[in-house]
């Protein structure tokens, strides 16, 4: 059994990549932060409530721990963290998929620890002008902390909180993120693309591409491979694309006006 903590004063963050640093910037005014990342060591910062580099046992002593690691690294992070967590601690992840991490956290964390799955529906690029008004998905998994976390994110940080389940999240994100990242990857491979003679709709498409262009490769692989609903969406997209190509390549139903236009263009 767990005894919920009523007040969170310290937050431990495992992973200090681009998104870990983004979180720290917005959480540091409100909480004492301890950060562990052997590949990107954090620097001591006394702004706000303070940020200090820490080791895993110190992370485990925090009231709340955020796993800001790639989805594939969640099990190993849990194995290192689990022995150091105190009763009533809260562990949450910020991965782009939720079913796999939720199962891993349930299996890898002791019963006295509460679990919340989250997915901020933004990244460093889309949040470069601030996070107020941006969306975040919250999946209650174990314990009663999800409501308090949602209230803080909504009331203090100004985020648009969406309460959901891991399965419902992954079903929607398979379409929302899966297609966005897939199309962006293909467009990047088609460069150089026009930058001067463009339409407003093309400019919006390029803005979307730029938002995800510099994401770590692991983000794209997690979205497309770790989400169990992504293959169905991807297969349907490619099937419809092939049907459209067949339609456009076929001349048997070509309208007379189209045939005349093609003849004029051909000289």
HELIX and SHEET records of a PDB file:
HELIX    1   1 UNK A   18  UNK A   27  1                                  10    
HELIX    2   2 UNK A   56  UNK A   60  1                                   5    
HELIX    3   3 UNK A   71  UNK A   73  5                                   3    
HELIX    4   4 UNK A   74  UNK A   82  1                                   9    
HELIX    5   5 UNK A   99  UNK A  108  1                                  10    
HELIX    6   6 UNK A  145  UNK A  155  1                                  11    
HELIX    7   7 UNK A  166  UNK A  189  1                                  24    
HELIX    8   8 UNK A  200  UNK A  213  1                                  14    
HELIX    9   9 UNK A  217  UNK A  221  1                                   5    
HELIX   10  10 UNK A  222  UNK A  226  3                                   5    
HELIX   11  11 UNK A  230  UNK A  249  1                                  20    
HELIX   12  12 UNK A  256  UNK A  266  1                                  11    
SHEET    1   A 8 UNK A  51  UNK A  53  0                                        
SHEET    2   A 8 UNK A  32  UNK A  36  1                                        
SHEET    3   A 8 UNK A  10  UNK A  14  1                                        
SHEET    4   A 8 UNK A  64  UNK A  67  1                                        
SHEET    5   A 8 UNK A  90  UNK A  93  1                                        
SHEET    6   A 8 UNK A 114  UNK A 120  1                                        
SHEET    7   A 8 UNK A 135  UNK A 142 -1                                        
SHEET    8   A 8 UNK A 160  UNK A 163  1                                        
END                                                                             
